Structure formats: C-alpha cells, structure tokens
Amino acid sequence: MGWLLQILAARIGVVTGKQLARVCREEYPSYMRVVLWLAMEFAIIGSDVQVLLGSSIAISLLSNGECLPLL
C-alpha cells in the first residue's frame, strides 16, 4: 500500500509540478486536511512500530535468545 501511494504521489508531482501536501491544501477544505494529516500521522506511527518489532524479532532470532530486545 505504501508503494502504491508513493507512485501516485510521484505521478502528481510530475503532472502538476507540486508536492502532494500542496495539492491537498489547494483542493480540500480545512476539515479534510486535518483528517488527512491525522491519517498520515497514524500511518507513520504504524510503520515505525512495524520496523521496531521486526528488528527486535530479528535480533532475538539471530542472537539465539541471548539478547532479549524490546519484546
């Protein structure tokens, strides 16, 4: 899903010459911009948690359980 959104954002940039944030600011009303901003913040947090958990599981597997990271 992230890959698809990056491709679409790149296409908007190529076609309009503007960043995705600027296009959203010009096209959407203020309440929708706040909703989009909150959705993106939650997506960033979810992505960071996913990386953190994946890294801690990988370290645990590679260290044969000797080093117990955040789990």
Contacts in CASP RR format, 6 or more apart in sequence:
PFRMAT RR
TARGET T0000
AUTHOR 0000-0000-0000
METHOD contacts of the structure
MODEL  1
MGWLLQILAARIGVVTGKQLARVCREEYPSYMRVVLWLAMEFAIIGSDVQ
VLLGSSIAISLLSNGECLPLL
9 20 0 8 1.000
12 18 0 8 1.000
12 20 0 8 1.000
12 23 0 8 1.000
13 19 0 8 1.000
13 20 0 8 1.000
13 23 0 8 1.000
16 23 0 8 1.000
18 26 0 8 1.000
24 33 0 8 1.000
24 36 0 8 1.000
25 33 0 8 1.000
28 36 0 8 1.000
52 70 0 8 1.000
53 70 0 8 1.000
53 71 0 8 1.000
55 69 0 8 1.000
56 69 0 8 1.000
56 70 0 8 1.000
56 71 0 8 1.000
57 71 0 8 1.000
59 67 0 8 1.000
59 69 0 8 1.000
60 67 0 8 1.000
60 68 0 8 1.000
60 69 0 8 1.000
60 71 0 8 1.000
END
